[in-house]
Amino acid sequence: MEQTVSYTLDSTLDTVDHAEEKATRIATELGFAEDEVMQISMAVREGAVNAVLHGNAYSPDKKVVLAFERTSEDLVITIRDQGKGIDLGNIPNPLAPENLLKTSGRGIFLMRSFMDVVEIRPSQTGTEVKLIKHVRGPSGGGKEGSQ
Amino acid sequence: MSMKLSTRQVDGVTIVDCSGRITLGEGSVTMRDTVRDLLAKGNKKIILNLAEVNYIDSSGIGELVSAFTTTKNQGGELKLLHLTKKVHDLLQITKLYTVFDVKDDEAAAVKAFK
């Protein structure tokens, strides 16, 4: 993979599948372990679902921009939509007893569970989600890859 | 691989053998339609056999929750059978593992219905 690759995608369900496939391929090429590849691809899938459904609301006029950047220490994935911007103060905790049996609302929680860093930046012109996974060191000793 | 479902009856219990991916879109809709159809026909003892489900996303988790609550609300009972490690782990981190009645043995699962 080059240092950075970027894709501009339609607001469709196909985009969700494509985003997941690209994440799986790139994470595999970068040498992440199988379980980490699954975590990264699922986090990207959930981010893409949010961008397509909740951000762009399937609008054919709005695009999703998906970018993968390999830095010296991290895989940095950015997913940007052109929606109205998510209200960060209004995200229920899916683990709260009153929310456990809700049929939605777990996407951001799963992203946070699977990635080392998740940054969400809403604005009036869209939401940008940054997903970061640290690259393990050659010794493979833990998430940070070093002491 | 898309979602495939087939149903069979064992001692008055409907076992739904699921395979593929339960994800946003077709997979989730297939699951929802199948469970609703079963309930509409009076089949209220349901086991979802997830042995061949190799992937599930948050929408798929939502569909499992929906199937569980819909069945319960109609006086039925729904159990999950043979979770793969991926599905097991997802239900653990979402704290749903203890909400569902999860079984590892089909005969025991069938017997466990009241």
Chai-1 contact restraints between the chains, C-beta under 6 A:
chainA,res_idxA,chainB,res_idxB,connection_type,confidence,min_distance_angstrom,max_distance_angstrom,comment,restraint_id
A,L13,B,G25,contact,1.0,0.0,6.0,A-B,restraint_1
A,R45,B,D57,contact,1.0,0.0,6.0,A-B,restraint_2
A,E46,B,S58,contact,1.0,0.0,6.0,A-B,restraint_3
A,V49,B,L24,contact,1.0,0.0,6.0,A-B,restraint_4
A,L95,B,K95,contact,1.0,0.0,6.0,A-B,restraint_5
A,L100,B,V99,contact,1.0,0.0,6.0,A-B,restraint_6
A,L101,B,V65,contact,1.0,0.0,6.0,A-B,restraint_7
A,L101,B,T69,contact,1.0,0.0,6.0,A-B,restraint_8
A,T103,B,G62,contact,1.0,0.0,6.0,A-B,restraint_9
A,T103,B,V65,contact,1.0,0.0,6.0,A-B,restraint_10
A,T103,B,S66,contact,1.0,0.0,6.0,A-B,restraint_11
A,S104,B,G62,contact,1.0,0.0,6.0,A-B,restraint_12
A,R106,B,S58,contact,1.0,0.0,6.0,A-B,restraint_13
A,R106,B,I61,contact,1.0,0.0,6.0,A-B,restraint_14
A,R106,B,T94,contact,1.0,0.0,6.0,A-B,restraint_15
A,G107,B,S58,contact,1.0,0.0,6.0,A-B,restraint_16
A,L110,B,S58,contact,1.0,0.0,6.0,A-B,restraint_17
A,S113,B,I93,contact,1.0,0.0,6.0,A-B,restraint_18
